[in-house]
């Protein structure tokens, strides 16, 4: 089965470079993508709290981490050759998210970070659901 994410080693390397070590070496390709989504959403949440608290250094660090997860993990891991329209749409969405995160950082606007969270969270949840279905199917 072809998916827009056919580069599992890339995800593992990206995750190591981004600074998350726990569980990467034994994680399935599916779980690695889920870990990227979770790390991304965690960074957005921390950035929003830092932004509203006036902690500029933490805000910038968390937004930078989120952008790196998008660019070095999720975008770079897309298989544009066999991923078809889904891969193209995901790439466009991720690029849009990078722009909005950058705008949110520059404007100190938590609403832009919330917008990105609301765009990516359904993807994360759907990806998690797919994994649960795959796991149950493999066990049965």
C-alpha positions in Angstrom: 0.0 0.0 0.0 1.4 3.4 -1.0 1.0 6.3 1.4 2.3 9.9 1.3 4.7 8.8 4.1 7.0 6.1 2.7 10.3 7.2 4.1 10.5 5.7 7.7 14.3 6.1 8.1 13.9 9.8 7.2 11.4 10.2 10.1 13.7 8.5 12.6 16.6 10.7 11.5 14.5 13.9 11.6 13.3 13.1 15.0 16.8 12.5 16.3 17.9 15.8 14.8 15.0 17.6 16.4 16.0 16.3 19.8 13.6 13.5 20.6 15.3 10.3 21.4 12.9 8.2 23.4 11.3 5.3 21.5 12.6 6.4 18.1 14.7 3.4 17.3 12.0 0.9 18.0 9.0 2.9 16.6 7.1 1.8 13.5 7.0 4.3 10.6 3.4 5.0 11.5 4.3 5.7 15.1 7.2 8.0 14.1 4.7 10.2 12.2 2.4 10.2 15.2 5.4 11.3 17.4 6.1 14.1 15.0 2.5 15.3 15.2 2.5 15.1 19.0 5.8 16.9 19.3 4.5 19.6 16.9 1.2 20.1 18.8 3.1 20.1 22.1 5.4 22.9 20.8 2.5 25.0 19.6 0.8 24.7 23.0 3.9 25.7 24.8 4.5 28.6 22.5 1.0 29.9 23.0 1.4 29.7 26.8 4.8 31.5 26.6 3.3 34.1 24.2 0.5 35.0 26.5 2.9 35.0 29.5 5.4 37.3 27.8 8.2 34.7 27.8 9.7 35.7 24.5 12.7 33.3 24.5 10.5 30.2 25.2 7.9 31.3 22.6 10.6 31.7 19.9 12.2 28.4 20.8 8.9 26.4 20.7 7.8 28.0 17.4 11.2 27.2 15.9 10.9 23.6 17.1 7.4 23.4 15.6 8.6 24.8 12.3 11.6 22.3 12.3 9.2 19.4 12.9 7.1 20.5 9.9 10.0 21.2 7.6 12.5 18.5 8.6 10.1 15.9 9.6 6.6 16.1 8.1 7.3 17.9 4.8 10.7 16.3 4.1 9.2 12.9 4.9 6.4 13.1 2.3 6.8 10.8 -0.7 5.9 13.2 -3.5 6.4 10.6 -6.2 4.0 8.0 -5.0 2.0 10.0 -2.5 0.0 11.7 -5.2 -2.6 14.3 -4.4 -2.6 13.6 -0.7 1.1 14.3 -0.4 0.7 17.5 -2.5 -2.1 18.7 -0.3 -0.3 17.9 2.9 2.8 19.7 1.7 0.7 22.8 0.9 -1.0 22.6 4.3 2.3 22.2 6.1 3.8 25.2 4.2 0.8 27.3 5.1 1.3 26.3 8.8 4.9 27.4 8.6 3.8 30.8 7.3 1.2 31.2 9.9 3.5 30.2 12.7 6.1 32.7 11.5 3.4 35.4 11.3 2.1 34.5 14.8 5.6 34.8 16.1 6.3 38.1 14.5 2.9 39.6 15.5 2.8 37.9 18.9 -0.6 36.6 17.9 -1.7 33.5 19.7 -4.8 33.2 17.4 -2.5 32.3 14.5 -0.9 29.5 16.6 -4.4 28.3 17.6 -5.4 28.3 13.9 -2.4 26.1 13.0 -3.3 23.8 16.0 -6.8 23.5 14.7 -5.6 22.6 11.2 -3.1 19.9 12.2 -4.8 18.3 15.2 -7.5 16.6 13.0 -4.6 15.1 10.9 -2.9 13.8 14.1 -6.2 12.3 15.4 -7.0 10.7 12.1 -3.4 9.3 11.9 -3.8 7.9 15.4 -7.1 6.3 14.5 -5.6 4.7 11.4 -2.8 3.3 13.6 -5.3 1.9 16.1 -7.2 0.2 13.2 -4.0 -1.2 11.8 -3.0 -2.6 15.2 -6.4 -4.2 15.8 -6.4 -5.7 12.3 -2.9 -7.1 12.8 -3.8 -8.6 16.1 -7.0 -10.3 14.8 
